[in-house]
């Protein structure tokens, strides 16, 4: 699965940020800690600068100086966070304290009467995988302890990320990291035991996809393999609305929320795929790797084509008599078909059928006119970034294939019946 609009983030509540914004100076961010000293935005910036430097230097002792060590739970979370960051190939890691504060309702008396709650931008860039730093909003509660500013919490009093913040998996759970070939693989405690199997699956998948592409690909990909609820619940804009109905998905990570620049691509294998095992795991891995390898070459194409070509590549190396298709595909094909799936409803109630028909449409094109025609059709539908709407696709299909979407749907349905009927 994949959606170009999918963000691994909670969308920032613009009204919340606007309501909390203040363009005044440091005085708008003053707070009195329990021992009475004020904390300014400049204090917070110096504190977080030293914290980021400690991460980059691998200095745990210095990192822990930035937190309230009288809170064992906080220290345990921060030790985990430091270890996670040190496992990542970080090219950039730094903080920027913003002028906005989190709402006063998020304060708790145990932090001090007027603890400072600045909104903070954290910048991370994975070396070899992200083209630019990823800017995310996070939050800290900062107060004075023993006369100096320290982080007294990085979560709300309810133990949740600050509302509107956009946590990465390494913010939420313990992360295990494996690098292999061009892949950077991230696991949680529950999935780490599958790392060898997943790694072999990725290697086979990359080899298969590379052989099918008409261009060279560096095979650099960040793979998330998580089962923890905290991480799964952090994914937004999930196709179909329920991540537990999916086997995998690929999504862009934007350099800044709301801006078009893509910093990197993430591909996640979800618990249902791990549970299904092989050969399903191999097939869905090749599907998602195709999305990563294609990148923005199919941006703006109808969803049926983007998903259909990924399904085609996922099955390309499987002998025809071993390929499997959704049961509903045969009955739907027998009932008669003259429309390709619409982009807006692709991941709706008929999702299984839509994937099957999209796959068979691309499979038919490759069998009838050759794989080179599939890639030519991709370029034509991409239209140098202008894209092609469902309403515009017939003209493009006529130009490349010699027939329209209605005829392609009929031919794809006939192919389903010929192979599976």
N, C-alpha and C positions, 0 to 999 in steps of 0.2 A: 504494500500500500504506500501511497505517497500523495502529499498535497503540497504544492509550492507555497501555499499560504500558511502551512502549519508552522507554529512557533513552539520551541521547547521553552515555554515561558508562560507566566500568568500575565495577561494583558494589563498594562498599567491603567488604573482608573484615573482618567484624565481629570475628572471633576475633583477627585480626591487630591491630586497633585496641585491643581489650580487653587483649590481651597486652602491648601497648606503653604502655598508659595509666598515668599516675602523677599523682595529685592533689596531690603535693607542690609546693613552691614552685620558684623558679628553680634551686635547687641540683640538682634532678633533671635539669636541662638544661645542665649545665656541660660545656665541652669545651675542650681545650687545642689551639690552633692551632700551626702549625709554628714561629711565633715566640714561643710560650709563654704568651700571654695567654688568659685565660678568656673565653668567649662565653656570656652569659646569655640567657634568653628575652627579657628587657627589651631587651638589645642587638639581638637579632634583630628585635624589633618596631619599634624605632626605625629600623633599617636598611630594613626593608620599607615603613615609612611614608614615608621619604624617596624610596624607589623609586617608590611609587604616586603621590606628589606630582609627581615628575618626569614621569611618564607624562601626568598630567592637564595639566601645564603645557607639555608638548611640549619638554622640555629633555633632549635626548639626552645631552649632556655630563654632566649631573648624574645621569642614569639609569645611565650607564656607571661612575660612581663607586661604584655599589653592587655591582659585580662585579670579579672578579680579572682585570684587564686583561693580566696576563702569560700568559693562556691564550687564544690566537687563536681556537680553535674555539668556546670559550664566548662570546667577544666577538661573533663572527659570528652565533651563534644569538640572542644577546640583542639585537643590532642588528635582526635580522629580527623578533623578538618586539615590540620597541618600535615598529617601523614598522607591524606588523599592528595593534597596539592603537590607534595614532594614526589609522588608517584607519576604525576603528569609531566609531559614534556613542555613545560611552560616557557614560552619565549617572552611573553609580557604578563606581568601581574602587578597591578597597582590599584590604588583607591583614589577617588576624588570626592571630597565632601561637598554636597550641594547646599544651596541656600534654603531648601525646603526642609521642614520637619515633618515627622509622622504625627498624626492626631494625638491630642492630649489624652484621649480615651484609652490609648495603648500603654499609658504609664501604670505603674504599680508602686505602692508605698515602699516595697522592699528595695526598690532601686534608689530611693531618695526623693525628697520633696519635689525637686524640679530637675530631674535627670534630663540630660540632653539626648534627644532622639533625632539625629540628622538623617535625612535620606542620603545614601551614599552610592556613587557609581563605582562598580568594580569592573576593571578591565582585565580580561584574560585572552591570551592568544596561544593556541596549541602549535608548537613548532612543527612545521611540515604539513599541517592540516588546515589551519586557518590563514586566510590571506591578509586579514586585518584583525585588530583586537575586537573582541566582543564586549560591548558595553551593556551591563545589566544593572538594575537598581536593587539595592539591598538595604538593610537597616541595622543599626546598632543602638544600644542604650549605653551611654557613656557618662560616668560619674567619677567623682574624686574618691579615692580610697588611699589612706595614708598620705594625703597631700598631693597625689598625682592622678591625672586622668587615666582611667582604665575602662575596658569594655566590661560591663556588668551583665549584658545579655546580647545575643545576636538573634533572638527569637522573641515573640510577643509573650506576655504573661501566660497565655494559653499554650505556649510551647510550639507555636506555628511560625512559619516565615512571615515577615511583615506583609500586610495586605498590599497587593500591587507589586510586590517584589517578584523577581523572576529567578528562582533557584535553579542551579545546575545540579545534576545527580550527586556530585561530590560535596555539595552543601548539605545533603539530606541524609546520606547513609555512608557506611564504610565502603570504599571502592577498592577493588583489586584491578590491577592494570597489567595487560600483556601486549607487547609489541611483537608483530610477526609479519615479515615481508613489509608491505605498505600499510598494514592495518594497525590501528590502535584500538584495542579491545578493552572495554570497561565492564566489570562484573560486580555483583553484590555478594554477600556471604552465601546466599542460597544458590546462586548460579555458578559460583567459582569452580565447583567440581566438574562442570561441563566444559571448561575452557579448552581442554585438549580436543574434544569432539568438535566444538565450534570452530576452533582454529583449522582443523583439517577440512571442515565443511567450507570455510571461507577460502582456503587455498584452492580447493577443487572448483569452487564457484568462480573465483577470479580467473583461473585458467580457462574455464569454459567461456566466460563473457569476453575475455580478451580475444579468443579465437574467432568469435562471431562479430566483432566490431570492425568497421572499415577505417578506423583511425586508431592511433596508439593512445594508451591510457596508462597513467602512472600507478593506478590501483591503490592510491592513498585513500583510506576511508576510516572514519571513526565509527566503531560499532558498539552500541549499548546493549548489554545483555542483563537486564534487571527484572526482578520479580517483586521487589519490595513495593508495597502500596504507596509509600510516600513518593517514590519516583514515578510510578505509573500514573498517579493522580496529578502529577505536575505537568503532564502533557496536555496541551490545549489544542482546540480545533481538530480533534480526531475525526477522520473520515467515518461517517456512519454514526458518530456520537458516542460510541462505547468502545473503549480500547480493549476491553476483554473479549470483544467479538473479532479482533484482528489477530493475525499471526505475525505481522511485521509492518514497519512503515519507514519511509525515508523522508527526511524533512530538512529544509535549509535552516541554518542559524544566521540571523541577520546581524550585521555589525552593530546596528542600533535599532531598537524597537521602533517600528513605524517608518523606517528608511529602507530603500530598495536594495542597498548593497548587501550581498550575501558574503559572510565571512567564511563559512564552511558548510559541509553537509554531514548530517548524522543519519545513521541507519540503525534501527533497533529491532532485535529479535525478541519477540514477546513470549511469555510463558507457554501459550498454547502451542507454539511451534516447537519449543524444546520438548514439550510433553509428547507431541506427535512423533518426533524422531524421524528417522529416514524411511523412505526417500523424500517425504514432504519437506523436511528441513532443508535438504539440498535444493529442491525446486524453489522454495520461497526465498532462499538466500540468493540464488541466481537472479530471481526477479528483482530484488532490492538492489543488488549490485549493478544491475542494468540501469536502474534509475540514477545511481551515483555516477556511473560511467557516462551516461547520456548528459548529465548536468543540465545546462540551460538550453540544450539543442532542441528540446521539444517544448519549451515554454510557449504558451499560447496555443498549442495544438489542442484539439478536442480531447477530453479525458479518455474516451474509448481508445484513441490511438496510443496515448502515452502508456496506458495500462496494458493495452493489447500487445504492444511490442515488448514490454517487460515480461508478460506471460509467454510470448513466443520465445524469447531468449531463455526464460526459465525452463522451457521444455525442449529446447533445440537439440540437445544431446541425448534426449530420452528416446529410445526406439518407439516408433508409433504404436506398436501393440502393447506398450507398457505405460502409455500416457493415460492420465485420468482426467475426467471432466466432471463438473457438477451434475448430479443426477437430473436436476431440473432442466438442463440444457436440451436433452433429447425430447422431452415432452413439449417444451417451448418451441423447438425447431419444427416439430411435427404439426404444431398448431398454426404455423405460418408466420413468417417474419418479413417485414419490409422496412424496418427502421433500425438504425444503429442506436446504441444507448445515448441518451442526452447527457451532457456534461453536468447539468445541475442536479440530476437525479441518479447519477451513476452509483453513488454509495448509499442509496436508499434501500427500500425493502427488497428490490430485485437485484441486489448487489452480486450474488453468485451467478445469476444468469448474465448480467452485464459483463462480468469478467470473462465468462465462457464465450459469449458472442464476440467480444473485442479480440480475444485471443484467436478465435477461428477466422476472424476477418483478416488479421495480420498473417496468420498461418496460410490462408488461401492466397493472399498476394504473393508471399514468398514462394509457394509451390507453383503458382501459375506464371509469374513474371520474374521470379528470382529475388534474392535478398537485396540486391542493389536497388530494386524498386522500392522496397520498404524504406531504405535510408533516403532515397530521393523524395519520397512522400513526406518523411519527417522534415526535411529541409523546406519543402514547399509549404507545409502547414505552419512551420515556425515563422516563415516569411520574414527573415532577417530581424526577428524580435517583435514584429507587428502582430503575429499570431493570426489564427483563423477561428472564427466563431462557428458554432454548429450550423448557423444559417448560411455561412459563407463556404462551408466545406465542399459542397457539390461541385462548384466551379473548379476547385483545386483537384478533387478526385477525378473529374472528367479530364483535366489537363494531364495528370500523371498516369492514370489507370485506363482512361477511355470509357468510364462509366461512373454513375453517381453513387451516393450513399445508400440509396434504396436497393440498387442492384447488388452492391457489395454485401448488404445485410442478407439478401436472399441467397447469395452464393455462399456466404459463411454458414448459414443455416443448413444448406444442402451438404456442406462439408461435414458438419456435425453428424448428420444422419448417415452419411456414407461411412464415416469412421466408427461412430458409436451407436448408431441406430439399430 
